[in-house]
């Protein structure tokens, strides 16, 4: 489904709702491996490090759910 404007829709949504959220995470959902890598990468942001989030998918998802 390349080239139909998915990224532009996501960017527009982000622009219009940015004040409603404390964090916005971009996750590459190309396949399972990129999803996992993107989520694990979130564990390295300062806020996650401050909360001692482990570098695994489950910990990151639990942390995101607690925000």
N, C-alpha and C positions, 0 to 999 in steps of 0.2 A: 504494500500500500504506500510505496514511496511517492513523494511529490504531491500529496493531497492536502498539505497544510497542517499536519498534526502538531508540529513544533510551534507554528504560529498561533494555533489555538491555545496551546499550553502557555505560551508567553503572554498572550492577551489575558488569559485567566489570572496569571500571576500578577500582571500589572494592575488589574482591577480589584484584586482581593488581598493585596500585599499587607494591608493594615490589619487584616483579620487573623493573620498567622504569625507565630514567632519564628518559625523556620520554614524554609522551602528546600527540599532535597530533589536533586535530579538523579534519576536512576536509569542507567542504560539497560533496557529490557530486550536487547537483541536476542539473548538466549539465557539459559539458566546460569551459565558461568558469569556472564556480564552482570546479571542481576546480583548474584552473590558477591562479586568483586565490588560493585557499586555500594552495596549495603555495608560490606566490611570497611570500605573506605570512609564511610560516615563515622565510624568509630574513632577516626583520627582527628575530627574537628575539635577545637578547644572545649566546647561545652560537653561533648561526649567524654573527652578525657577527664574533665573535672568530675564527671559523674562515674568515673571508672568503668565505662562500658567496654566489655571484652570485644575482641576483634572476631566476632562470629555473628552469623545472620540472626540467630535467635535473640542474642543480647541487644543487637542494634534495633530489631523490630520491637522488642519490649521497651527499650528506651524511647523510641519514637512514639509508641503508644502512650507513654507516660507524660509526654510534653503537653 
